[in-house]
Amino acid sequence: MPLILPEFNLARLNTLASPVTAWAYTSVASREEVAEAIGYAKEYKLPVLPLGGGSNLVLAANLNALVVHLNLRGIELVDESDSEVWVRAQAGENWHEFVQYCLNMGWYGLENLSLIPGSVGAAPIQNIGAYGVELESVFAELSAIELSSQLAVTFTRDSCGFAYRDSVFKNRLKDQYIICDVTFKLQKTPQLVLGYPALAERLADIPETEITPQQVSAAVTAIRREKLPDPAQTPNAGSFFKNPMVPQAQFAALQQQYPDIVGYPDSASGQVKLAAGWLIDRAGFKGATRKSAAVHKDQALVLTNPGKQSARYVLELAREISATVNELYGVALEIEPRVYPSDDSAAAP
């Protein structure tokens, strides 16, 4: 049985630095310990909150829950062909370090996803994406433990229900599984994705035929460091809102009123993806502060917690931003990170 710590402060384990206390906390390093932690939670009738890098969640109140910190580690080559490799990474592996490991091994496909904060196990939940690539394009399968049965279950790409920043683990199967490892299908020969404007501009001085995956990774890393504040310096949860999708007719109407509005056609849905940062900026929120919460002065998509106070102030600011954007543009913004507790049942008094 892993060590269970009562009344555990999670401030240093979430990138918003929200000083939330969990009823109990445990760190697990194996599947057996995951199952034992689930058994403990069942015995005490506690919800389970899996925790990885703490970068894509908002802890808004004390938690009447067992926080299970996933520290399963390891990377292994599962299989390979002449052109592809299948690589399995344990859930507790740092995402960026895993990307760099694969690049060093000559396994390609993850380079556009460099420097995304968090752990490998959290990546499929969000279907993380950046600079023209989403995780589902390199995903093979994952293994998870079902909370109700404590049994291992394998999910294929189809069964994960991937969508834009979404998967079954955020909706239909929410809070029902703990992901233990993820297997990726990567390429031995680079198949670079260079169409994203900021990335193409950064690499414009290099002939396209000479660009390497390592250079793509370095460019993405540099862009992200310029755009996004370091959580160690300025507590934040990364991009706070999804880029909203709107019908083409609605985008055309907005474009008539706001000629410089930023939008990208989405071939999969036939809609247009708006830049949430542009909407928030033009609504006058860039650099705004409310109590201990703020909108970053350089990136309107990032909400910060400089005072390291309760994340409820960040959520209050997010609601104000959403209401204003909806009023001005008729566009609904959706919060990207997961909010805990999601209902009163997981909140401690």
N, C-alpha and C positions, 0 to 999 in steps of 0.2 A: 504494500500500500504506500503510495507517495505521501510525503509529509503534508498535512493539512494545516494551514495557518489561519486562525480566526481573525476577524476584524482587520482586514488587510487593506492598506491605503494603496490605490492604484495610480497615484499622481505621476510616478516615474515610468509607468508602463503604458501610458497613452500619450500620443504626440500633442494633444491639446493641453496636456498637463493639468487636467481636471482632477481636483483632490477628492475623488470619490472613494468610499470605503465599501468593500465587498464583505458579505457575511463570512465568507471563507475563500481561501485561495490555495491552489496547488500548482506546482510545476511538474509536468510529465515528460519523460524522455523515451517512452516506448509505448507500443500498442497496449501492452498488458497494463501499464499504469493508466492509460486513457480509460480502459474498461473498468479498472478499480475505482478511478475517480467518479465515473458515471454511477457505479454502484453505491458509492458514498452519498452522492447527491440524491439518489433514489431513496436511500435509507432515511435521510433527513428531509425528504420531500422538497428539495431545492431545484430551481431552474439551473441549467448549466450555461455558462457564458464562455465559449472558446476564445482564447486570446492569442494572437500572433505578435506582430510587431506593434500593434496598438495605433496604427497610422490611419486607418479608415473607419474609425468609430468615434462617436460622441457619447461620453458618459455624463449623463445629465442629472443623475441623482444617485444616492447610495443604493447598493444592490443587495437585495435579499436573494443571493445566488452564490453558487460555487463557481469561481473563475478558474478555468483550466488553462494554464499557460502552456502552450504547445512548444516544447523544446526538442522534438524528435529531429535528429540530424542524420545526414548521409546522402550521397549522390552515387548512383550506379548506372552503368551502361547495361541496359536490359537486352537489347538486340540491335542488329545493324544489317544493312544491305549495302550494295555498291554505292548507293546515293543517299541513304538515310540512316539515322540512328534513333533509337528509342531510349530516352534517358529518364530515370526515375529519381525524384528528389523528395526527401522527407519534408513534412509540413513546416518544421521549425527552421528550415534553411532561409537565410536572408535572401530576398529576391534579387537584389542587385548583384550580390556576390555570386549567386547561382548563374546569372546571366554572364558575368565575367568568366566564370569557370568554363562555361560552355564555349565561349569565344576562344579561350585559350586552348581548348581541346579540338578546335576546328569544327564545332557543331553550331550551325547557323540558323537564324530565324527569330531570335530573341533580341537582336541588337536595338531595334526601335523601342523596346520596352525597358531600356536601361534606366537606372536610378529611380524607378518607381519604388516608393518606400513600402515596407511591409515584408511579409513572409510568403513562402511558396504556397502554403496551405490556404492562405486568404485569396490568392490570385484568381482561382476559378469562381469563387463566390461572386466577385465583382465583374468577372470577365474583363480584367484590366486591359486597357488599351492606350496607345499613344502613337502619334506620328504615323498614322496610316495602318497600324497593325493592332489586332486584338488577340487576346490569348487563345481564343477558340481556334484560330488558324494553325496553331502549333500544338494543340491539345490532343492527347491520345486517350487517356483514361485517368481516373483517380480512385483511390481506395478510402473508404470512410467507415466509421463505426456508428451504427444506428443507436440513438440514445435509448429507445424503448426496449430493444432486445439485447444490446451490447454486442451485436454480431457485426462482422465485417461485410461490407457491401461494395461492389465495384460499379462505378458509373462510367459509361462510355460518353463520347462527345454528344451523341444524340440525346441521351438520357439526362444530360445536364441542362438542356433547354436554354442554351446561351442566347443572349440578345444584347443590345447595347447596354453595357455596364450592368448586366443582369444575368441571372441564372435561376434554376429551380431552388437553389439554396437561399435565395432572397425572397421567394414568394411561396410556392406550393409546398416546399420541403423546409421552410424556414425553421431553424432551431430543432431540427430532427436528426442531424448528423454532425459528427466531428470528422473533418478531413484529416487523414494521416499521411498520405503521400500523393504525389501527382506525377504522371508519366507524360513526357512530351515527345513529339515526333519532329526531329530537326534534320536539317540538310547538311550534307558534306560539301556541297557546292553552293556558294552564296546565291540567293535569289532576293536581291535587295529591293526594298520598298522605299522609294525616294520622292514620291509625289507630294508629300506634305510641304506646303509652301515654306515654312520656317526652316525645315530641314534642307530642302533644295537650295534655299538661299545660303545657308551656312556652308554647303559643300560645292557651291557654284564654281569655285576656283580650281576644282579637281575634275579632270575629264571623267565622265560617268563610267567609262569602261575600266578606270583605274581605281575607283572607290572600293574600299574594303569594308567588311562588316565591322572591323575594329574602328575605322574612321567614322562610320555611322554611329556606333555606340558613343564614341568620344563627342561627336557633334550633339547628339541627343542629351548627353550628360551636361555639356556646356550650356545648352539652351535651357534645360530644366533648372540648373543652378542660377542662371540669370533671371528666370521667370518666377521661381518659387522660393519662398524663404525657408531657411534651414530650421526644422522644428526644434533643434537643440538651442537655437538662438531666439526664435520667435515661435512659440507654441502654435501649431496649426494642424489641420487634418487634410492638407492638400486641397485639391479642387473640391469646393463644397457643394457645387450644383452640377447636375448633368447638363450637357448642351441639349436644349429642347429640340424636338422634331416638330415641324409644322408642315401642313400641306403646301404644295407649290403655289396655289392661288393665294394663300395667306401670306406667303413670303413675297410674292409679287406686289401685293397691296402694301406691305410694310416697306418694300423697296421704293415704292413711289413716294412714300412719306419720308423715308429715311434712306436716301440714296447710298450712303456709306455703310449700311447695315452689313454685318458679316454673316454669310451663310454658305454651306457646302452641300451640294446635291448628294443624297444618299441613295445609291443605286439599289440597295437591297429593299428599301421600303418605298422608294419613289417619292419620298418627302425631302425636305431641306433641313439640314441640321444647323441651327443658329448658334452663334458663339455667345454663351451665357455671360462671359466676361464683358463682352461689348454691351449687352443689355444693361448689366449692372453698372458699368462705368457711365453710360449715357444717362442712366437714371440718377446719377449724382452721388453714388455711394463709394467710389474709390477713395480710400483714405478716411472714410467715416469711422467714428468711434461712438459706442454706446456702452456706458458703464465700463466693464472690464473687457468688452469685446470690440473688435475692429475689423474693417476691411483693409487688406494690405494696400499700401500706397502705390505699389507698382503692378499689382495683379488683382483685379477686382473679383476674380473667381475664388480667391483665397480669403477665408475668414480666420482671424487669429484671436488668441487668448493671452495677450501680453501680460495681463495681471495675474495669470495662473489661478483664476477664480473659477467658480462653477461654470460648466459648459452651458447651463441654461441661459446665460446671457448671450452666448453665441447663437443659440437657437432662437432667442427673441429677436436678435438682429436679422437672422436668416428669414424669419417670418415677415419682418418689416420689408426686407428687400423683395421677397416673393410677392407680397401684396402690391408694392409699388410697380414692379415690372409688369404684373398682370394688368394693373390699372392703365399703365402707359401704352403697353404694346399688345395686350390681349394674349399674352404668352404665359403659361404656367411653368414655373421652375420646380424641379424636383431635387431634393437633397440627395447627394451622392453617398456620403458615408452612412453607416448603420448607426442608428440611435438606440442607446440603452439607458434606462429600460424602455421598451417599446410600448408597454402598458403598465398600469398600476400594480399588476401582480408581481412584477420583478423589483419594484421599488421598496427600499427599506425605509422605515419611519425615521 
